[in-house]
Structure formats: C-alpha cells, structure tokens
C-alpha cells in the first residue's frame, strides 16, 4: 500500500533533515500507528503520503488514489457558522463529484451519527466532530484512511467508540489505517504495527515489540 525508499525531507531543502533516510513498507490491510516525540517527523510523513509536500530526495509511493484523510478538527467545529452536518458532508460530496446523495446517509450510519443530519456543526462535541470527520473521509470509499491524532479533544467514551470503529473497518472492510498517535495506549491496543519515529529515523514493529523495546527498556511511561 505504501512504500518509502531512502526518503529524505527538509523544509529548507538541505540538512538537517526532518526525515533522514526513511525506508518503510506498509502492506494492504494493516493498521499502523505512527508514534514519536513532538518534532520527530510524524506529521511530515503524513503530509508526504498525502502529497501535500514532495520529498527532498528519495521516493514515497502509494498504491491507491482512494485516500481518506481525517484531520484533528474541521473548519466548522466550535464555530457559529450556521451549517448542518448534512450540509457540510454534502458540500464535500459535491467536491468529490459523487452523484448519489445516499452515500451521506450510509457514511453517517457507519459512524453512528444518523440522528445528527440537521444538527449544527458548531454544537457538536469533540467526539461527535471526529465521527463526522471520519464519515466525510468515508464518502470517497477509501482504500487507505489517514488520521491525525484521532483522540485529541475526545472524552474517554468517545475515544473507545472511535477506535472500535477504526478496528472494525480495518478488519471487516480491509481498509488500511495509518494514524498519527500521541495516545500510546490506543496505539498498543489497536494497531497491527507501530512505526516509531525518533531523530528523523523510524522503526517498524509489532505492539508487543514496541512495549518491550521502547517502553520497558527505556523506562518510558504509557
């Protein structure tokens, strides 16, 4: 699904590099959490996958064009702009040039938000907003879903619902999930693989290996 070969990136085009010789291969159907300290390059890697920016050198390839992206927040959260959930999703449907409006109903049903079609976006809780962002990403029927810290601003119950849903669509629908995570418990509990970025370089491992190699051995806290 995703392959990076000798990938370097610097915002100035020269050393020091934010990403320093990354080699990374993710197969279809994986659920990968990308973890690391602030400034380790997590968001930069996601932006490269999404082609928002280009590598300084090396190559990153994604085998599908059907990519769903879930940012931390949307333009209408905590806003007084009078737009409903349905109107927000319908505007995105038009942007994707999808003819059927039924896809909005289907997406809201998947995330358990069918009763919120006429609710104003600015009145939603953090967890509800996140579900709508996921529903928006699902409109394009993605093969790959990329999320940027999906539990940010979401209460414990909301987090549980979101991660259960992500695991469900990963297992049942075969959607490859790549999630930037600051929530280590969620990363360890939900991922099939963890990609740990540190000082511009990464290490791909299982959740168990991550606990043994990076947390226990280094005395870090979950």
N, C-alpha and C positions, 0 to 999 in steps of 0.2 A: 504493500500500500504506500509506504513512504520509505525513501532511501536517500541518505546523505553520504556523499563521498568526499572526504578530505575538505570539509566545509569550513571556511573561514569567513568571519564577518567583523567589520569595524565600521562605526558610524563616520569615521574620518577617512576611511579607505586605506589606513596604514596602522601598524602596531601602536599600542596594544590592542589585541583582538577581544571582542566580547565572546565570540565563539572561535575556538582555536584548534582547528583540525578535527572537526566532528565527523565520525563515521557511525551511521545509525540506520538500522533497518527494522521496520515495523511491518509485520505481516497482516493480511486481511483478518478482521475479526478480533484483534487484540483490544484490550482496554489498558491504556498506558497512562500512568500519572507521571507528570514531569515535576520534579521537586528540586529544591535548592535554595540557598540564601538569596536575599534581595540582591539584584545586580549580577546574578550568576548566568543570566542569558536566557531564562525561561521564556519570557515574553518575546524576545528577539527571535528565538527558534520558531515560535508560533507564527510570527509575522512573516518569516521566511517560507514556512509551509503554505501560508495563505497567499504568498506572492505580493504582499504589501511592500516588501523590500527585496532587493536582489543580493546574492552572496558577493562578498569581496573577491573570493575565489572559491574553487570547488563547485560542487553541484548538489542540488537537492531536487528529487523527483517525486511527484505524487501521481499515482496511477489512476486517479479518478478526478473528474471535474465537478462531481456532485459532492460538494463540501458544505456542511452546515457549520456556522460559527456562532458561538454564544458568548458575548462579552460579559463583563461584570454587571453592567447596567445599560438601560436603554435611554434614549433621549427624552422619554416621557415620564420616567419614574420620578417621583417627588416633584412633579410639575403640575401647574394649574392649567396647562393647555388642555382644552376640552376634547379629548379624543378617546373613544372607547376601545376596548380590547379588540373587538371585531374590526373597527376602522383601521387600527394600527396594523393588524395582520393582513387586512385586505389591501392596504397600500403596498405592503411587501409582496403580496401575491401578484399585483399588477406589475411591480418592478421585475419580477421573475418571468413575467409574461405567461403565467399559468391561467388557462381559461376557466377551469372549473372552480366555483366558489365552495364546493363541498369539501375541498381539501382543508379549508379553515376549520370546519366542523370536526373533521377527522383528527386534525392536529390537536385541537383543544380537548377532544375526548381522550386522546392518548395521555395527555398530561393531567387529566382530571380537572379541567377548568371549563367544562361545558356550560356551567351556570354563570359564567362571567363575561359573556359576549357583550353585554350592554354596560358593563362597569367601566368607569373612567380609569385610564391607566394610572393617573396620579394618585389614586386612592388605594392602590394595591399594596400589600405588604411586601417585604423583601423576597420571601419565598414564592409568593404569587407572581411577582415580577419575573423571577428567574424561570418559573414554569412557562410563562408567556414567551420569554426569550427562546426557550427550548422549542416550544411549539412553532415559533417563527422559523427557527433553523430547520425544522422537520418539513416545512412546506415544500422544499425542493427535493424531497425524498433522498437525503444524502446517504452516501456510502461511508463517508468519514465525517465525524462530528468532533469539532474542536471547541473546548471550553476554557475560559479564563477564570479560574478560581470560582467555581460554581456555588460554593457555600458562603461566600462573602455577603454579609448583611442578612443572612438567613438564620432563623431560630433552629433549635435542635430538631424539632419535629419536621420542619420544612426541609432541613438537610437530609434527614432519613428518607423522606419521600422522594427527593430529587435523586439521591444515589441509588435507591432501589429501582427507580425508573431507568436510570442510565444503565445499570446492570441488566435490566430486562431487555432493553432494545439492543444491547450488545450481544446477549446470548440468544434471544429469540429471533431478532431481525438481522443479526450478523453485521450490525453497524460498527465499524471501527471507531473507538473513542480515544481521543487524546486530550487530556485535561491537565492544565497547569494547576498545581495544588500547593496551598500552604497548609492545608488540613492533612497532616500526616496520618492520623487515624483513618480518615476516609481513603487515603491513597493505599494504605496497607490492607484495609478490609475489602476494597472493591476492585482493585486493579489485577490484571493478569501479569503485568510487568510494571516496573518502576524505572524511570530514567532519571538518574541523579546527576545534576549539573553542578560543577564546582570549578571555579577558576577558569571558566571557558571550555572545560572538557567534561565529557559525560560518561556515565557508566550505566549500562542496561542490565537489570537483574530482576529476579522474582521478588515479591514482597517479603518472603522469608529471608532471602539473601540480604535484602536491604536492612531488615531488622538486625541480623547477625553481623553484617559487615560495617554498616554505617551508624547504627544506633547503639547497639550493645558495646561494640569495640571502641567507640569514640565517646561513650558516656553521654550521648545526646538524649534529650527527653522527647517523648512523643507528644 
